[in-house]
Amino acid sequence: MSDITRRTFLTALSATVPLLAAPRRLYAAGAASRALRFTHTHTGEHLAVEYFSGGTYVPDALATVNRFLRDFRTSEVHVIDPSLLDLLHELAGATNSTQPFQVISGYRSPATNEMLRRHSEGVAAGSLHMKGQAIDIRVAGVPLDGLRRAALDLRRGGVGYYPASDFVHVDTGRVRHW
């Protein structure tokens, strides 16, 4: 490779590398507004909420989400990680769905998590549900394996696939899958 060709290649490469990171940065700087829709499968409640507006999270909306995603067994409310909401917002876009997320489980109190662990093999002792960093969902009109694939492609955290129970788990922990 001649010096001019090498220099041209390196210049072009250095101009391209920042573009590879652009989609994540652009999302982080993000849309002026972000909204989500939910239906809770256990409580029958529905929620449509704009949780991010004007470049910032909306405190009252986040409080509403915290209440909606409470432990439905104990009614305990916990702070839900706003990054989890952003993950869901991206997931809705990735699946091109306008349907609400059907919530199977949001926040889980330690007592509920322990009770579920005693009755099921698939419940982690240190579940991120107990930190408000995980949610179990499905979406009408989106095949479960398609929802799983879209979540995996985002590479934003953990993705669990539970076809026998008809849901996908997503969380804001480290990137992993099961």
C-alpha positions as CSV (number, residue, x, y, z in Angstrom):
1,M,0.0,0.0,0.0
2,S,1.5,3.3,-1.0
3,D,1.8,6.1,1.5
4,I,-0.9,8.2,-0.1
5,T,-3.3,5.2,-0.3
6,R,-2.5,4.3,3.4
7,R,-3.0,7.9,4.5
8,T,-6.3,8.1,2.5
9,F,-7.5,4.8,4.0
10,L,-6.6,5.9,7.6
11,T,-8.3,9.2,7.1
12,A,-11.4,7.6,5.8
13,L,-11.4,5.0,8.6
14,S,-11.0,7.7,11.3
15,A,-14.0,9.6,9.8
16,T,-16.1,6.4,9.8
17,V,-15.5,5.2,13.4
18,P,-17.5,8.0,15.1
19,L,-20.4,7.2,12.8
20,L,-20.6,3.6,14.1
21,A,-21.2,5.0,17.6
22,A,-23.7,7.6,16.4
23,P,-27.0,5.7,16.7
24,R,-26.5,5.1,20.5
25,R,-25.3,8.7,21.1
26,L,-28.1,10.1,19.0
27,Y,-30.6,8.1,21.0
28,A,-29.1,9.1,24.3
29,A,-29.3,12.8,23.3
30,G,-32.5,11.5,22.0
31,A,-36.0,12.2,20.9
32,A,-37.6,15.2,22.4
33,S,-40.3,12.9,23.8
34,R,-40.6,9.2,24.6
35,A,-43.9,7.5,25.5
36,L,-44.9,4.0,26.4
37,R,-48.1,2.0,26.6
38,F,-48.7,-0.8,29.0
39,T,-51.4,-3.3,30.0
40,H,-50.9,-5.3,33.2
41,T,-51.9,-8.9,32.8
42,H,-52.5,-9.4,36.5
43,T,-54.3,-6.2,37.5
44,G,-56.0,-5.4,34.3
45,E,-54.7,-1.8,34.5
46,H,-53.7,0.2,31.4
47,L,-51.2,3.0,31.2
48,A,-50.2,5.4,28.4
49,V,-47.4,7.7,29.6
50,E,-45.0,10.2,28.2
51,Y,-42.1,9.7,30.5
52,F,-39.5,11.8,28.7
53,S,-40.2,15.3,27.3
54,G,-38.1,18.3,26.4
55,G,-34.9,16.4,26.8
56,T,-35.5,15.3,30.4
57,Y,-37.4,12.6,32.3
58,V,-40.8,13.7,33.7
59,P,-40.8,13.1,37.5
60,D,-44.6,12.7,37.8
61,A,-44.7,10.3,34.9
62,L,-41.9,8.2,36.4
63,A,-43.8,8.1,39.7
64,T,-46.8,6.9,37.7
65,V,-44.8,4.2,36.1
66,N,-43.3,3.1,39.5
67,R,-46.9,2.7,40.8
68,F,-48.1,0.8,37.7
69,L,-45.1,-1.6,37.8
70,R,-45.5,-2.2,41.5
71,D,-45.3,-5.7,43.0
72,F,-48.9,-6.6,42.3
73,R,-48.9,-9.3,45.0
74,T,-47.9,-6.9,47.9
75,S,-48.6,-3.5,46.3
76,E,-45.1,-2.4,47.2
77,V,-43.9,0.4,44.9
78,H,-40.2,0.8,43.9
79,V,-38.3,3.1,41.7
80,I,-38.1,1.7,38.1
81,D,-34.8,2.4,36.3
82,P,-35.5,5.0,33.6
83,S,-33.0,3.1,31.4
84,L,-35.4,0.2,31.5
85,L,-38.1,2.5,30.0
86,D,-35.7,3.6,27.4
87,L,-34.9,0.0,26.5
88,L,-38.6,-0.7,26.1
89,H,-39.0,2.4,24.0
90,E,-36.2,1.2,21.7
91,L,-37.8,-2.3,21.7
92,A,-41.1,-0.9,20.5
93,G,-39.3,0.9,17.7
94,A,-37.3,-2.2,16.8
95,T,-40.5,-4.3,16.5
96,N,-42.5,-1.6,14.7
97,S,-45.3,-2.2,17.2
98,T,-47.9,0.3,18.2
99,Q,-49.4,-2.2,20.7
100,P,-49.0,-1.8,24.5
101,F,-46.5,-3.9,26.3
102,Q,-48.3,-6.7,28.2
103,V,-46.6,-6.7,31.6
104,I,-46.4,-10.0,33.4
105,S,-44.0,-8.8,36.1
106,G,-42.3,-5.5,36.9
107,Y,-40.9,-4.8,40.3
108,R,-40.8,-7.7,42.7
109,S,-40.3,-7.3,46.4
110,P,-37.7,-9.6,48.1
111,A,-40.5,-11.5,49.8
112,T,-42.3,-12.1,46.5
113,N,-39.1,-13.1,44.8
114,E,-38.3,-15.6,47.5
115,M,-41.8,-17.1,47.3
116,L,-41.5,-17.4,43.5
117,R,-38.0,-19.0,43.9
118,R,-39.5,-21.7,46.2
119,H,-42.1,-22.6,43.5
120,S,-40.0,-22.2,40.3
121,E,-36.5,-23.0,39.0
122,G,-36.3,-19.9,36.8
123,V,-36.3,-17.2,39.5
124,A,-32.9,-15.8,40.4
125,A,-32.0,-15.1,44.1
126,G,-30.6,-11.7,43.1
127,S,-33.2,-10.9,40.5
128,L,-33.0,-7.5,38.9
129,H,-36.8,-7.3,39.3
130,M,-36.1,-6.5,43.0
131,K,-34.0,-3.4,41.9
132,G,-36.6,-2.1,39.4
133,Q,-34.3,-3.0,36.5
134,A,-36.2,-5.9,34.9
135,I,-39.6,-6.6,33.3
136,D,-41.3,-9.6,31.9
137,I,-43.4,-8.8,28.8
138,R,-45.0,-9.8,25.6
139,V,-46.6,-7.7,22.8
140,A,-49.8,-8.5,20.9
141,G,-49.0,-9.1,17.2
142,V,-45.3,-9.6,17.8
143,P,-44.2,-13.3,17.8
144,L,-42.4,-14.1,21.0
145,D,-39.3,-15.2,19.2
146,G,-39.3,-11.9,17.2
147,L,-39.5,-10.0,20.5
148,R,-36.6,-12.0,21.9
149,R,-34.6,-11.4,18.7
150,A,-35.2,-7.7,18.8
151,A,-34.2,-7.4,22.4
152,L,-31.0,-9.4,21.8
153,D,-30.2,-7.2,18.8
154,L,-30.4,-4.1,21.0
155,R,-27.6,-5.4,23.3
156,R,-28.8,-3.3,26.1
157,G,-29.0,-5.9,29.0
158,G,-30.2,-9.3,29.8
159,V,-32.8,-11.2,27.7
160,G,-34.6,-14.3,29.0
161,Y,-36.8,-16.3,26.7
162,Y,-39.7,-18.2,28.3
163,P,-41.9,-19.6,25.4
164,A,-43.7,-22.1,27.7
165,S,-44.8,-19.2,29.9
166,D,-45.3,-16.8,26.9
167,F,-43.0,-13.9,27.9
168,V,-39.6,-12.4,27.3
169,H,-37.6,-11.0,30.2
170,V,-35.5,-7.8,29.6
171,D,-33.3,-6.0,32.1
172,T,-30.7,-3.3,32.3
173,G,-28.0,-5.5,33.8
174,R,-25.0,-6.8,31.9
175,V,-25.6,-8.1,28.3
176,R,-26.4,-11.8,28.5
177,H,-29.1,-14.2,27.5
178,W,-30.8,-17.5,28.5
